[in-house]
């Protein structure tokens, strides 16, 4: 692994600033598992290191890790609940939210909705509302995962940015999966905010 990779791993951002001046090309060299410094910074939520990477190698936010379901830095930040890191990626490489996707076609919005990271989901929706209409290879929308897991705060964000996705009935509606999984909070949300979804 390169010094840039190791410094990112430990969030030694001042060391990264030295490397930025003397060996900027090392920010694009993969380390163990094919992870770049940008991937490690997103995985661990290292805000300061992400700021340095955004200056020197913003294109690496589009990097997919082969053999790891093609995960991206944006997907890792959303999945692990690091909104400050995700905001940097949004400001630097907003297209990375939709492309490239992981191998199951999930986006960072699917990851945030599944894990209940509403703050991350809102960053994604504000940057590109179309991300809430993206489907996995099993045709699942972020609304499906939010309802399935009982993440009402995520459902509220989806209601604000892509309300039509709450009515999707391609493979069972979000309201249906909420009822099936016994997610009282999700079902109550639909009853109060989108009662027509309960009639699908």
GIKAFEN-V215494 format. One record per pair of residues at least 24 apart in sequence whose ideal C-beta (glycine too) atoms are under 10 Angstrom apart, sorted by the first residue. I is the first residue (numbers start at 0). GAP is how many residues later the second one is. If there is no record, write none. Layout:
# GIKAFEN-V215494
[[I:GAP] [I:GAP]]
This chain:
# GIKAFEN-V215494
[[0:25] [0:28] [0:29] [0:30] [0:31] [0:34] [0:36] [0:39] [1:24] [1:25] [1:26] [1:27] [1:28] [1:29] [1:34] [1:35] [2:26] [2:34] [3:24] [3:25] [3:27] [3:32] [3:33] [3:36] [3:45] [3:48] [3:49] [3:52] [3:53] [4:24] [4:25] [4:26] [4:27] [4:30] [4:31] [4:32] [4:34] [4:35] [5:25] [5:31] [5:34] [6:30] [6:33] [6:39] [6:42] [6:45] [7:27] [7:28] [7:29] [7:30] [7:31] [7:32] [7:33] [7:34] [7:35] [7:36] [7:38] [7:40] [7:41] [7:42] [7:44] [7:45] [8:26] [8:28] [8:31] [8:32] [8:34] [8:35] [8:37] [8:40] [9:30] [9:34] [9:36] [9:39] [10:29] [10:30] [10:33] [10:34] [10:35] [10:36] [10:37] [10:38] [10:39] [11:34] [11:36] [11:37] [12:28] [12:33] [12:34] [12:35] [12:36] [12:37] [12:38] [12:39] [12:40] [13:34] [13:38] [14:34] [14:37] [15:25] [15:30] [15:32] [15:33] [15:35] [15:36] [15:37] [15:39] [15:40] [16:31] [16:32] [16:34] [16:35] [16:38] [16:39] [18:33] [18:37] [19:32] [19:33] [19:35] [19:36] [19:37] [20:35] [23:31] [23:32] [23:33] [24:31] [24:32] [25:30] [25:31] [26:25] [26:26] [26:28] [26:29] [26:30] [26:31] [26:32] [26:33] [27:28] [27:29] [27:31] [27:32] [27:35] [28:31] [29:30] [29:33] [29:35] [29:36] [32:32] [32:33] [32:34] [32:35] [33:29] [33:30] [33:31] [33:32] [33:33] [33:34] [33:37] [34:28] [34:30] [34:33] [34:36] [34:38] [34:41] [35:24] [35:25] [35:27] [35:29] [35:37] [36:26] [36:36] [37:24] [37:25] [37:34] [37:35] [37:36] [37:38] [37:47] [37:50] [37:51] [37:54] [37:55] [37:58] [38:24] [38:25] [38:26] [38:29] [38:32] [38:33] [38:34] [38:36] [38:37] [39:33] [39:36] [40:32] [40:35] [40:36] [40:41] [40:44] [40:47] [40:48] [41:29] [41:30] [41:31] [41:32] [41:33] [41:34] [41:35] [41:36] [41:37] [41:38] [41:40] [41:43] [41:44] [41:46] [41:47] [41:66] [42:28] [42:30] [42:32] [42:33] [42:34] [42:36] [42:37] [42:39] [42:42] [43:32] [43:33] [43:36] [43:38] [43:41] [44:31] [44:32] [44:35] [44:36] [44:37] [44:38] [44:39] [44:40] [44:41] [45:36] [45:38] [45:39] [46:35] [46:36] [46:37] [46:38] [46:40] [46:41] [47:36] [48:36] [49:27] [49:32] [49:34] [49:35] [49:36] [49:37] [49:38] [49:39] [49:42] [50:33] [50:34] [50:37] [50:41] [52:32] [52:35] [52:36] [52:39] [53:31] [53:34] [53:35] [53:37] [53:38] [53:39] [54:37] [56:35] [57:30] [57:31] [57:33] [57:34] [57:35] [57:38] [58:33] [58:34] [58:37] [59:32] [59:33] [59:36] [60:27] [60:28] [60:29] [60:31] [60:32] [60:33] [60:34] [60:35] [60:36] [61:27] [61:31] [61:33] [61:34] [61:37] [61:38] [62:33] [62:37] [63:32] [63:35] [63:36] [63:37] [63:38] [63:39] [64:37] [65:37] [66:36] [67:34] [67:35] [68:32] [68:33] [68:34] [68:35] [68:37] [69:30] [69:31] [69:32] [69:33] [69:34] [69:35] [69:36] [70:29] [70:30] [70:31] [70:32] [70:35] [70:37] [70:40] [71:24] [71:25] [71:27] [71:28] [71:29] [71:30] [71:35] [71:36] [72:35] [73:24] [73:26] [73:33] [73:34] [73:35] [73:37] [73:38] [73:46] [73:49] [73:50] [73:53] [73:57] [74:25] [74:26] [74:27] [74:31] [74:32] [74:33] [74:34] [74:35] [74:36] [74:37] [75:32] [75:35] [76:31] [76:34] [76:35] [76:40] [76:43] [76:46] [76:47] [77:29] [77:30] [77:31] [77:32] [77:33] [77:34] [77:35] [77:36] [77:37] [77:39] [77:41] [77:42] [77:43] [77:45] [77:46] [77:53] [78:27] [78:29] [78:31] [78:32] [78:33] [78:35] [78:36] [78:38] [78:41] [79:31] [79:32] [79:35] [79:37] [79:40] [80:30] [80:31] [80:34] [80:35] [80:36] [80:37] [80:38] [80:39] [81:35] [81:37] [81:38] [82:29] [82:34] [82:35] [82:36] [82:37] [82:38] [82:39] [82:40] [82:41] [83:35] [83:36] [83:39] [84:35] [84:38] [85:26] [85:31] [85:33] [85:34] [85:35] [85:36] [85:37] [85:38] [85:41] [86:32] [86:33] [86:36] [86:39] [86:40] [88:34] [88:35] [88:38] [89:33] [89:34] [89:36] [89:37] [89:38] [90:32] [90:36] [93:30] [93:33] [93:34] [93:37] [94:32] [94:33] [95:31] [96:26] [96:27] [96:28] [96:30] [96:31] [96:33] [96:34] [96:37] [97:26] [97:29] [97:30] [97:32] [97:33] [97:36] [100:33] [100:35] [100:36] [101:34] [101:35] [102:34] [103:32] [103:33] [103:34] [103:36] [104:29] [104:30] [104:31] [104:32] [104:33] [104:34] [104:35] [105:28] [105:29] [105:30] [105:31] [105:32] [105:34] [105:36] [105:39] [106:24] [106:25] [106:26] [106:27] [106:28] [106:29] [106:35] [107:26] [107:34] [108:24] [108:25] [108:32] [108:33] [108:34] [108:36] [108:37] [108:45] [108:48] [108:49] [108:52] [108:53] [109:24] [109:25] [109:26] [109:30] [109:31] [109:32] [109:33] [109:34] [109:35] [109:36] [110:31] [110:34] [111:30] [111:33] [111:34] [111:39] [111:42] [111:45] [112:27] [112:28] [112:29] [112:30] [112:31] [112:32] [112:33] [112:34] [112:35] [112:36] [112:38] [112:41] [112:42] [112:44] [112:45] [112:61] [113:26] [113:28] [113:30] [113:31] [113:32] [113:34] [113:35] [113:37] [113:40] [114:30] [114:31] [114:34] [114:36] [114:39] [115:29] [115:30] [115:33] [115:34] [115:35] [115:36] [115:37] [115:38] [116:34] [116:36] [116:37] [117:28] [117:33] [117:34] [117:35] [117:36] [117:37] [117:38] [117:39] [117:40] [118:34] [118:35] [118:38] [119:34] [119:37] [120:25] [120:30] [120:32] [120:33] [120:34] [120:35] [120:36] [120:37] [120:40] [121:31] [121:32] [121:34] [121:35] [121:36] [121:38] [121:39] [122:34] [123:33] [123:37] [124:29] [124:32] [124:33] [124:35] [124:36] [124:37] [125:31] [125:34] [125:35] [127:33] [128:29] [128:31] [128:32] [128:33] [129:31] [129:32] [130:30] [130:31] [131:25] [131:26] [131:28] [131:29] [131:30] [131:31] [131:32] [131:33] [131:34] [132:28] [132:29] [132:31] [132:32] [132:35] [133:31] [134:30] [134:33] [134:35] [134:36] [137:32] [137:33] [138:29] [138:31] [138:32] [138:33] [139:28] [139:30] [139:31] [139:32] [139:34] [139:37] [140:24] [140:25] [140:27] [140:29] [140:30] [140:32] [140:33] [141:32] [142:24] [142:25] [142:30] [142:31] [142:32] [142:34] [142:54] [143:24] [143:26] [143:27] [143:28] [143:29] [143:30] [143:32] [143:33] [143:34] [144:29] [144:32] [145:28] [145:31] [145:32] [145:37] [145:40] [145:43] [146:25] [146:26] [146:27] [146:28] [146:29] [146:30] [146:31] [146:32] [146:33] [146:34] [146:36] [146:38] [146:39] [146:40] [146:42] [146:43] [146:50] [147:24] [147:26] [147:28] [147:29] [147:30] [147:32] [147:33] [147:35] [147:38] [148:28] [148:29] [148:32] [148:34] [148:36] [148:37] [149:28] [149:31] [149:32] [149:33] [149:34] [149:35] [149:36] [149:37] [149:39] [150:32] [150:34] [150:35] [150:38] [151:26] [151:31] [151:32] [151:33] [151:34] [151:36] [151:37] [151:38] [151:41] [152:32] [152:36] [153:32] [153:35] [154:28] [154:30] [154:31] [154:34] [154:35] [154:38] [154:39] [155:33] [155:37] [157:36] [158:30] [158:31] [158:34] [158:35] [162:30] [162:31] [162:34] [165:24] [165:27] [165:28] [165:30] [165:31] [165:34] [166:27] [166:29] [166:30] [166:32] [166:33] [167:29] [167:32] [168:28] [168:31] [171:28] [172:24] [172:25] [172:26] [172:27] [173:26] [174:24] [174:25] [175:24]]
